[in-house]
């Protein structure tokens, strides 16, 4: 796939400013905010106290000294909910919360040579200033390319760097082919468990940063090996079924579909059923189509 870029309208930029911005977010989100700098981005989760998913976003620090801020990219339709929840915990913290949707756009650059065109290494989270904004290698997986927070006139710099305009659906196909979940397309607020969605393998969780919202139950899930099901990338032998469609194996319901496009999708499946299907040559079905799950090559955590 040749290098290109696409605007992600489904993601927007919000900013946390003020001298307490890092300490404030450090106690709330799943990753180590103290390590986030203008040169280093991170991917993080905002969880319920019970360790269930609420929001996911990338975060990076603005490199402009006159505008010191942590920039986050929550889902556009849910950014108001994230801001509302953050305000609940503001208390006496010296911070301010700003919606910067009108000032900055979320853009992805992907395909062969995209990172090189932006002067970025294939290192998760590596960041640099670019065209009045910031560009960074995707903190989850460099194969996804780069993400950028850019002013509207910054798009011209992408084309000058040799990146051709593409559709966001092209990026979505790449994401699904790699088996990467994306917000509420694949996780259910107040229900999904991060480790079932392989968030530990996607660099979303720091295991040594200390307390944050939902930390105790997330750690317990990991160290007691309580995960019985996970998201799997699946190949579909027809049009991808709608999210929520039950998945069956040998006539019994064993999971459900998440997002999909064309013949690539994600499905939440029980680990023991995936193993049983492999051992006995059984096939998964969702409605009238057959699914073939596989382990994503990037997940090097202990299986099962």
Secondary structure, 3 states (H helix, E strand, C coil): CECEEEECCCECCEEEECCCHHHHHHCCECCCHHHCECCECEEEEEECCCCEEEEEEEEEECCCHHHCEEEECCEHHHHHHHHHHHHHCCCCCCCEEEECCCCCEEEEEECECHHHHCCCCCCCCEEEEECCEEEEECCCCHHHCEEEEECHHHHHHHHHCCCEECCHHHHHHHHHHHCCCCHHHCCCCCCCEHHHHCCCCCCCCCCCCCCCCCHHHHHHHHHCCCCCEEEEEEEECCCCCCCCCEEEECCEEEEEEEEEECCEEEEEEEHHHHHHHHHHCCCEEECCEEEEEECCCCCCCCCC
